[in-house]
Structures are given as C-alpha cells and as structure tokens.
Amino acid sequence: MRIVKAQPLTTEAFAPYGDVLVIPTVNGRYDADAALASTRPSARPSLGLSQRDPVSPPFRVTQMERHRFSSQTFLPLTPVRFLVLVAPHGADGPNMEQAQAFLAGPGQGITYGADVWHHPMAVLDTPARFATLIWRDGSADDEQFVDVQPFILELG
C-alpha cells in the first residue's frame, strides 16, 4: 500500500492549495480576507462549529472532498495538531499520486482555496474544536466527496 508522509505546514509549501493562518503571538491582528472566496453570487457565508476526536497514526485515507465554488477555512479554537492532505486535479477527481500532506501545529489554521481537493479534518493527540467558514447556496455544488484508492498517511 502506498505511503505519504506529512511535512510541517508552511506558507510556502501550502500556497498552491490555499493559505496558512497564523495567530499573532504579540498584540496585533492578522487579516485573512484575501483567502476567503466564493464565485456564486447566491451563496452566503456559513459559520460552523465542530469537534473532532483524535486519530492515531498511521492513518488510512479512503476519501477526498472539494468545494468547487468556495474556499473553506478551519480555525482551531484550542491548541491542536491536525493533518492537512491535499491533491491536484486529475482526469476524474483528485490526482492522489501527487497528493501532499502537512502537519499543522498549535496556533495555525488553514483556508483551502475554492475547488481544492482535500481530506476531511483529522486531528491528533486530543479532541479539538474548530470554527469553519464556507459559502453555501444549498445546492449539491456546495460539496463533493469521492472515494480514492486507499493509502497510508504517516507523520514525517
């Protein structure tokens, strides 16, 4: 079975897929407006709150998702490590041969660009809570899930 190893999440490495959000460590503000996007005039912002239980590595990947017309932002509400798995487009969905995995650390969040294939949220070590921002219009175009040839995702 194929194995993909996660590398540390950096702004430069993740740039083809979206933005890394970093909480300031000193007084001040970080504006992430440029990363937020929707290409459907009828879509409205949707703010969700979720909790995720931790997974234990190695992690078996079987599914990917995308939001064709909307960015999707994940902001941890507590310090947490989480996995970020992305893939470019292939002929019939995500090209998993070119998938890249990243390990986000405490104080980091992410915004996936619109139409970016990614894995559903997976956290490590402890249960985690997230605020999630996406644009929805209530149609089937809000999200798409596909099964992929299973492979193992390991921490680097």
C-alpha positions as CSV (number, residue, x, y, z in Angstrom):
1,M,0.0,0.0,0.0
2,R,1.3,3.5,-0.9
3,I,2.5,5.7,2.0
4,V,2.5,9.5,2.1
5,K,4.5,11.3,4.8
6,A,3.3,14.6,6.3
7,Q,5.7,17.5,6.3
8,P,5.4,20.6,8.5
9,L,2.8,23.1,7.3
10,T,4.4,26.2,5.9
11,T,3.0,29.1,4.0
12,E,5.3,28.5,1.0
13,A,4.6,24.7,0.7
14,F,0.8,25.1,1.1
15,A,0.5,28.2,-1.2
16,P,-0.8,26.2,-4.3
17,Y,-3.7,25.0,-2.2
18,G,-4.6,27.9,0.0
19,D,-3.4,30.0,2.9
20,V,-1.9,29.2,6.3
21,L,-3.4,31.3,9.0
22,V,-1.1,32.1,11.9
23,I,-2.4,33.6,15.2
24,P,-0.3,36.5,16.2
25,T,2.0,35.9,19.2
26,V,2.1,39.6,20.1
27,N,-0.6,42.2,20.3
28,G,-1.9,42.8,16.9
29,R,-4.2,41.5,14.2
30,Y,-3.8,39.2,11.2
31,D,-6.4,39.7,8.5
32,A,-7.1,36.8,6.2
33,D,-9.7,38.4,3.9
34,A,-7.8,37.7,0.7
35,A,-8.1,34.0,1.2
36,L,-11.8,34.0,1.5
37,A,-13.7,33.4,-1.7
38,S,-17.0,32.4,-3.3
39,T,-17.7,32.5,-7.0
40,R,-21.5,32.1,-6.6
41,P,-23.5,35.3,-6.0
42,S,-26.3,33.4,-4.4
43,A,-24.1,31.7,-1.8
44,R,-24.0,33.0,1.7
45,P,-21.3,32.6,4.4
46,S,-21.8,29.7,6.7
47,L,-20.0,29.6,10.1
48,G,-19.9,26.2,11.7
49,L,-18.5,24.8,14.9
50,S,-17.3,21.3,15.3
51,Q,-15.5,18.9,17.5
52,R,-13.2,16.2,16.1
53,D,-11.8,13.2,18.1
54,P,-8.2,12.3,17.5
55,V,-7.0,9.7,15.1
56,S,-3.9,7.6,15.7
57,P,-1.2,7.3,13.0
58,P,-0.7,5.6,10.7
59,F,-3.9,7.0,9.2
60,R,-5.7,5.2,6.3
61,V,-7.0,7.6,3.6
62,T,-10.1,6.5,1.7
63,Q,-11.9,9.7,0.7
64,M,-11.4,13.2,-0.5
65,E,-13.6,16.3,-0.8
66,R,-13.8,19.6,-2.6
67,H,-16.0,22.7,-2.6
68,R,-15.9,23.8,-6.2
69,F,-17.1,27.4,-5.7
70,S,-16.0,28.3,-2.2
71,S,-12.9,28.5,0.0
72,Q,-13.1,26.7,3.3
73,T,-11.4,27.9,6.5
74,F,-10.6,25.9,9.6
75,L,-9.6,27.8,12.8
76,P,-8.8,25.7,15.8
77,L,-10.4,27.0,19.0
78,T,-7.8,25.3,21.1
79,P,-4.1,24.5,20.5
80,V,-4.0,21.3,18.4
81,R,-2.1,19.4,15.8
82,F,-4.0,18.4,12.8
83,L,-3.4,16.7,9.4
84,V,-3.9,18.6,6.1
85,L,-4.0,16.4,2.9
86,V,-4.5,18.0,-0.5
87,A,-4.2,16.8,-4.1
88,P,-4.3,18.5,-7.5
89,H,-7.0,17.7,-10.1
90,G,-6.7,14.5,-12.1
91,A,-8.8,13.3,-15.0
92,D,-11.7,12.0,-12.9
93,G,-11.1,13.7,-9.5
94,P,-8.1,14.2,-7.2
95,N,-4.7,13.0,-8.5
96,M,-3.7,11.0,-5.5
97,E,-0.3,10.2,-6.9
98,Q,0.6,13.8,-6.4
99,A,-1.1,14.2,-3.0
100,Q,0.8,16.2,-0.4
101,A,0.3,16.0,3.4
102,F,1.1,18.6,6.0
103,L,1.1,18.7,9.8
104,A,-0.4,21.8,11.2
105,G,0.8,22.8,14.7
106,P,-0.8,24.8,17.5
107,G,-1.5,28.4,16.5
108,Q,-2.1,27.5,12.8
109,G,-5.3,27.4,10.8
110,I,-5.9,27.0,7.1
111,T,-8.0,28.2,4.3
112,Y,-8.4,25.8,1.4
113,G,-8.9,27.6,-1.9
114,A,-12.0,27.1,-3.9
115,D,-12.0,23.8,-5.9
116,V,-9.1,22.3,-3.9
117,W,-9.3,18.6,-3.2
118,H,-8.7,17.9,0.5
119,H,-9.2,15.2,3.1
120,P,-11.8,15.7,5.8
121,M,-10.4,17.1,9.1
122,A,-8.2,14.7,11.1
123,V,-6.7,15.8,14.5
124,L,-4.0,14.3,16.6
125,D,-3.3,13.9,20.3
126,T,-6.6,15.2,21.8
127,P,-10.1,16.1,20.9
128,A,-10.3,19.5,19.1
129,R,-12.8,22.2,18.4
130,F,-12.9,24.2,15.2
131,A,-14.7,27.2,13.7
132,T,-15.3,26.6,10.0
133,L,-16.2,29.2,7.4
134,I,-17.6,28.3,3.9
135,W,-20.1,29.7,1.5
136,R,-23.2,27.7,0.7
137,D,-26.3,28.1,-1.5
138,G,-27.9,24.8,-0.5
139,S,-27.2,23.0,-3.8
140,A,-25.3,19.8,-4.5
141,D,-22.4,22.1,-5.7
142,D,-21.7,23.0,-2.1
143,E,-19.5,19.9,-1.6
144,Q,-18.4,16.8,-3.4
145,F,-17.0,13.7,-1.8
146,V,-15.2,10.9,-3.8
147,D,-13.7,7.6,-2.7
148,V,-10.0,7.1,-3.5
149,Q,-7.6,4.2,-3.7
150,P,-6.7,3.7,0.0
151,F,-3.2,4.6,1.1
152,I,-1.5,5.3,4.4
153,L,-0.7,8.8,5.7
154,E,2.2,8.9,8.2
155,L,3.7,11.7,10.2
156,G,7.0,12.8,8.8
